[in-house]
Amino acid sequence: MKADYLEESLFCELEERLLQPDIRKSAKDIIHLLADEFIEFGSSGRVFDKQQIINSLQNEPIKPLTQRTITEFKTLVLTTGVVLVTYRIVRHYIWGAACSFAAKFHLEIEQ
């Protein structure tokens, strides 16, 4: 069963916070957004726990002209108090004069 509209909106908002550069760099914010038992399965097949994600985000380079957008956002209620959230992230890169006009636009879709 899909989460109701208000719950789905809340989950989407929380996921979008995780995409914001200032949030990604703040271990304090990430600690509150990820459960202690959090795990992530990367596209490479590697598995990451909460602390590994926090460490990785602390070392993530800031790309000022990059915007991330959530698409295909879906929820599935697994049981009371447990919701599976799935989505895709689209990253937009815009290059300009600061980059010698090597490229004007690049769109990458993470799978």
N, C-alpha and C positions, 0 to 999 in steps of 0.2 A: 504494500500500500504506500502511496506517495504521501509525503508530509503535507500538512495543510499549508495554505498560502503564507501565513504569517511565519510559521516555522521555517519554510523554505526560504523566505526572504531573509530571515535572521542568519541561516546557515550560509547563504550566498554572501551576505555582508561580512561575516566572519572570515570566509575564504578570501574575499577581496582585500581584507585588511592584511592578510598574509602576503599579498602581492605588493604592498606599498613599501618602497625602499626604506623609509624611516622606521617602519615596523620591523622589517627584515633584519635591520642592523641592531635592533634593541633586544638583547637577551631577556630583559625584564618583560617586554611585551610578548615575546614568543613563549616564555614560560607559562604565561596565563592563557595563551591561545591553544597550546598543545597539552594533551593529557600526559601524565607521567608514563603511561604505558603506550604512548604513541609509537607507531611504526610506519615507515614509508617504503614502498617498493618502487625503486627508481626505474627509469626506462632501460637502464643497463642490466637490470635484474638484481642489482645490489639492494640490500635491506638496510635501512637506517633507523636508529632509535632517536628519541627526543634530543638527547645531548649531542649526538652526531649532527643533527640538523641545526641546532643552535650554533655549534662550532663552525659548521659549513657556512651558515648565513653571516657570521661575524667576519669571515674571510672572503665573502662574495664581493667582487669588484662592483662599484657603482657605475652604471651606464646611464648617464643623464638623459639621453634622447631615446630611451627605451620605455615603452608602455606595454603593460600586460593586460589582457582582457580575458575574462572568463566567458566561454561559450558552452553550449550543450549541457547546461547545469541541470542535474537531476537528483532527486532524493528517493530513497526507499526505506520505509520504516521496517526494521528487522524484528524488533520487539519493543516493548514499552521502554522508552528512554534511550534507545539505540537506533541511529539513523545512518544509513550508508549514503554518502554524498559523492557523486562522480561528475566530472566536467573536463573540458579541454581548456588549455591556456594558449592564447594567441599572443605572440610577442611582435610588436611593431618597432622597427628601427627607422629613424629618419636621420639622414646625414645631410650636412650642409657645408657652409663655408669653412667651419672649424675643421672639417674633415677633407679639405681640398676638393670638395664636390665629387668625390670618388663614386658615390652612389646617392641617390635621392630618397629611395624608399626600399625597405626590405621587410618582408613578412615571413615569419617562421612559425610553423604550427608544431608544438610539442605533442607527441603522441604518447 
